[in-house]
Amino acid sequence: MSRITKSKFVKADKWTTLETRWSNAEVIFYFEEPGGAKIRARYGYGWLSKNRQTQTLDGSVKKISIGSWGLTRAKIQVKLSADYTVIYVVQAIGP
């Protein structure tokens, strides 16, 4: 169970993909800042996509987990009200 801290500069007012995963292991993403930012997991392609686990950051640690149950692509996305460098932690569980 390794954890990696990553960062990405994100422009305001649009959904930005931080990570895209095809996973054969469970992966958990941890977010804390900035307050008011929205995070979500988006599964599938194009108009067939579904949003899951949508959350708003409030200063406490929030997590999004991607399971190993399917062959569906998952995108971890964030939407901010101001430009910001988002720092998040990725933890892989399993092979």
C-alpha positions in Angstrom: 0.0 0.0 0.0 2.1 2.8 -1.3 1.1 6.5 -1.2 2.3 9.0 -3.7 1.8 12.8 -3.4 1.1 14.5 -6.7 0.2 18.1 -7.8 -1.3 19.7 -10.8 -2.0 23.3 -11.7 -5.7 23.7 -12.6 -7.4 26.6 -14.3 -10.7 27.9 -12.9 -14.3 27.2 -14.0 -14.0 23.9 -15.9 -13.7 20.2 -15.0 -10.1 19.2 -15.3 -8.9 15.5 -15.4 -6.2 14.9 -12.8 -5.8 11.1 -13.5 -7.2 8.5 -15.8 -7.2 4.9 -14.6 -7.7 1.5 -16.0 -7.2 -0.4 -12.8 -6.8 -4.0 -11.8 -6.2 -2.8 -8.2 -8.2 -0.5 -5.9 -6.9 3.0 -6.0 -7.8 5.7 -3.5 -7.4 9.5 -4.1 -7.2 11.8 -1.1 -8.0 15.6 -1.3 -8.1 18.3 1.3 -7.7 21.7 -0.4 -8.8 24.2 -1.8 -12.0 24.7 0.1 -15.1 24.9 -2.2 -13.5 22.8 -5.0 -15.6 20.0 -6.4 -14.1 16.5 -7.1 -15.7 13.5 -8.8 -15.0 10.2 -10.5 -16.3 9.9 -14.1 -16.7 6.5 -15.6 -17.2 5.6 -19.3 -16.9 7.5 -22.6 -18.5 10.5 -24.0 -22.3 10.8 -23.6 -22.3 7.4 -22.0 -20.3 8.7 -19.1 -21.6 8.6 -15.5 -20.5 10.9 -12.7 -20.0 9.2 -9.3 -18.7 10.2 -5.9 -19.1 13.9 -6.4 -17.9 15.8 -3.3 -17.1 19.4 -2.3 -13.9 20.0 -0.4 -14.3 21.8 2.9 -10.9 21.5 4.6 -11.3 18.0 5.8 -9.8 15.0 4.0 -12.1 13.6 1.3 -11.5 10.5 -0.7 -12.5 9.0 -4.0 -11.9 5.3 -4.5 -11.7 3.4 -7.8 -12.3 -0.3 -7.6 -11.0 -3.2 -9.5 -14.4 -4.5 -10.3 -14.7 -3.5 -14.0 -13.0 -2.7 -17.2 -14.4 0.8 -17.3 -12.1 3.8 -17.6 -12.3 6.2 -14.6 -11.3 9.8 -14.6 -10.6 11.7 -11.4 -11.7 15.3 -12.1 -11.7 18.6 -10.2 -13.5 22.0 -10.7 -12.2 25.1 -9.0 -13.5 28.7 -8.7 -10.0 30.1 -9.0 -6.7 29.0 -10.5 -4.9 26.7 -8.0 -2.2 24.0 -7.7 -4.1 21.0 -6.4 -2.1 18.6 -4.2 -3.5 15.1 -3.8 -2.4 11.7 -2.6 -2.8 8.5 -4.6 -2.8 5.1 -2.7 -2.8 1.8 -4.6 -4.1 -1.2 -2.8 -3.3 -4.6 -4.3 -1.1 -5.7 -7.2 
